[in-house]
């Protein structure tokens, strides 16, 4: 019954903003976050957040992105500003429960130049 469902991806112009959402069900995760994967590249960390609110960001998005978590709704968000073409990727929601990792199906973000 554990499931992660992303939403909010789409097409945006360079310099624009986007907010991704991920609704979790079936469990409360110790860590939640976002990863992304561009064509021909490995999946990489974007941002993570713990239940206590501790955050970390990839250097490539630091200062432009904010991850937040609503524990009551079991939902994690990623606000992305000043978007660049290199932000184009499939973004995956991530949740960690004890030693087990869970992944959403992904949502496409495309930044046009």
N, C-alpha and C positions, 0 to 999 in steps of 0.2 A: 504493500500500500504506500510505500515511500515514493514520492514523485516530486519533481521540480519542473515547473512550467514557466518559460520565459515569454515576455511580450515587450513591445516597444521598439523593435528594430524597424529599419526603413532606409529611405534615401534622403540624404541631407546635403546641403551645400557646404563648401569649405567655410569654416568659421561659424557654422551653425551649432545647434545644441540638440541633444537627444537624451531621453531618460528611459532606461531599461528597467523592467520589473521582473521579479521571479517569485512566484508563490510556491511555497513548500507545503506538502501534506504528508501525513503519516508519521511524522517525527519532528522533534526539535533538534536542530543541528548544532554541534559545538562550534563549527566554523562554516560560514557561507561566503561566497564570493563570485567573481567573474573571471573567466579565461577567454581567450580569443585565438582563432586560428585563421590565418590567411593562406591562400593557395600556395602550395609548395613550401610552406613553413610549418614548424612544429607548434603545437598548442602552447601558449605562453600565459603567464599570470598577468591579469590586469589589476585586480584589487581583491582583498579579503577583509572580513570583519568577524570578530568573535562575538559571542553572546554578551560579553561585557563591554563591547564597543571599541575594542582595540582594532586599529586599521593599519593596513600597509598597501602601498601602491607600487606598480612598476614605474621606473624612472620615466618612461615614455609618456605616461599620462599624469604624472604627479603635477599638481598645480592646476590642472584642467578638469579633473574628475573628482567626484565625491561619492563614496559608497556609504550607504546607510542601511539600517536594519530596524524593522518594526517587529519586535518579538511577539507582541500580542496578535499580530496578523500573520506571523511566521513568513514574512516577506522581506526580501532584500532588493535594494534599488541601486542603480548606477547612473548618476547624472554626469553627462559628458558635455563639455563646452569647448569652444574654439577647435572644432573638429578639423582634422587634417586627412588628406588622402590615405596616409599610412595607417589610419585607424580602421580602414575598410577590412572587415573580417567577419567570420561567424563568431558570435559571442555566446558562450556557454555558461549557464548557471551551475554553480558547484556547491555541494554540501558535504560536510564530513560528520559522520556519526561514529564515535569511538574510533575504530581503525578502518572503517568502511567509507569509501568515497562514492558519491552519487553525482550524476550529471543530467542536466536537461538536454533537450533535443537541439537547442541552439536557435538563435535568431540572427538574421543577416543585417549587418550595418554597412551601408555603402556611402562613402563621402565623395561627391563629385567635385572636380576641379574645373 
